[in-house]
Amino acid sequence: MRGRGSGRGARLVRLGLVLAASFLAGTGPAAAAGATPVQDEGSYRYWSFWEQSSEGSWKYATKGPSVLRPEDGAVLGFRFALSEDSQDAAEPRGRTGFGAACADTDARQGRKRIAVRIDFGTAAHAPDGETPPKSRTACARVPGDASAAEALAAVAEPLRYNSVALLCAVEGYPERGCGEQVRGGEQSTEDGRPSGSAAAGKGDAGSGDGGAGAGAGGLGPLAGIGAGVAAVAVLAAAAVRQSRRRR
């Protein structure tokens, strides 16, 4: 007869598989809306993926970068940070506008221009021994049918992915790790800094603005699969680990 713990573990595994399946189908975090996060032992360090609305606000992407095919004039964002899930993910910092970002990139027939904001995050969220590069904005000129992942690759190589196509690093940052869990109950705050003793005394090495246009620097899961993808992947992994511990 199975105990209560094993039954809960099985439910977590099923939830993780559902989330993973929604990601592979290209629906991203939207498919998991309302689901209870299963990673209750800490937060995850990963690249998240965002789209900018016509009003200039950031919205967590509902499709992964490899699926989303932005239109000419779109503004995309990628942010590296520590967070529990898509609900508390830190958005890209700094103001970014397509006109300013792509002012020096001529339009060409058959190609489109995408403004990309890359925010490497804060020193408080950086892996041990690493310093986040200065955030920046770039303008990607790519074929008309290119995906968001291709736009990122055009302006921010080298990119690093893991075996399941999860975006691990942009321009080589971070050098190690990929969506790893950070234990100790750190939680992201509104400015993207984790609360708790682990964040004490650490400054923000990536807050300076710079790069092309709009006075801000960074572009913006997370890309081979995107922020939504990163959150989904780690959710599934956490479910499996939780199930094993309760057997």
Beta strands, then each sheet from edge to edge (+ up, - down):
strand 1: 42-52
strand 2: 58-60
strand 3: 75-83
strand 4: 111-119
strand 5: 136-143
strand 6: 159-161
strand 7: 167-170
strand 8: 181-183
sheet 1: 2+ 1- 3+ 4+ 5-
sheet 2: 2+ 1- 8+
sheet 3: 6+ 7-
end
